[in-house]
Structures are given as C-alpha cells and as structure tokens.
Amino acid sequence: MEKSRAVRILGLLTIMALALTIWAPLVQAAKSKDVQININTASVQELTKLPRVGEKVAQRIVEYRTKNGPFKSPEDIMKVSGIGEKTFAEMKPQILIAAPVTPSK
C-alpha cells in the first residue's frame, strides 16, 4: 500500500513538473507580448524581453546601434548577427522605433 502511494505521488509530481515546464514559457510569452521595446534606446536588459533575444544577441543589438546609428525601421534589426526572418517575425509586434532624444544645448 505504501509503495503504491509513493508511486502515485511521484507520478503527480512528474506531471506537475511537466505542466510547469510547458506553462511557464507560455505565461511569460503572453506577458511579454504586451510590452513594446524601443530598440533605439533599450538597454541590454530591456532587449532581452524580446522573444528569442538573450543577453548575447541583446549586446549585439546595442553594439550595432552604437556603431551604425539608430534603426530606421523594425526590419533593420535583421542586420544584427543572430536575428533572421524567423526571429524578426516573432519580435516584430513588440518592436518600437523612435529616435533617441538628444539633450538640447
């Protein structure tokens, strides 16, 4: 009897772990879809909120922007190494393009 109970508990824990593994990214994706990121001013940390963008790709976005100036269109982000059409399609609804504000003299 005790072994059967342990097996059932283990089974339930396994199912719960699998459910969390599947559910957590979906919840995060749902939350992050409402966020728009200005790719001309966002920090590395802010850029990682875009789908499929980790710290390394976010750093490349900032480096590209620093070297080449602000992005003129959302599609320009595909010029950054590591961002292709598939990644761009996922992040496009969250990309905001606005010129960086420069302080007046």
Secondary structure, DSSP 8 states (H G I E B T S, - for coil): -HHHHHHHHHHHHHHHHHHHHHHHHHHHHHHHTT--EETTT--HHHHTTSTT--HHHHHHHHHHHHHH-S-SSGGGGGGSTT--HHHHHHHGGGEE---------
